[in-house]
C-alpha cells in the first residue's frame, strides 16, 4: 500500500514532465524510465590512502529536472 501511495505522489509531481512528452511510441518518459534515470545517481563513501570522502554523481540535465519536480536536493 505504501509503495502505491508513493508512486501516486511521484506521478503527481512528475505530471509536467509527462505532459511535455510525446504520445504512444514517441513517448520518452514513463514511470519506469524515471526510476531508471534516478538509479544512475550514486553516492558512495570512498577511502584512499587513509582519507575517507564522499563521491557523489553530478546529475545530468534530465535527472536534475526530475529531482527538481520531486523537490529533492542532493
Secondary structure by P-SEA (a helix, b strand, c coil): caaaaaaaaaaaaaaaaaaaccccccccccaaaaaaaaaacbbbbbbcccbbbbbbbcccaaaaaaaaaacccc
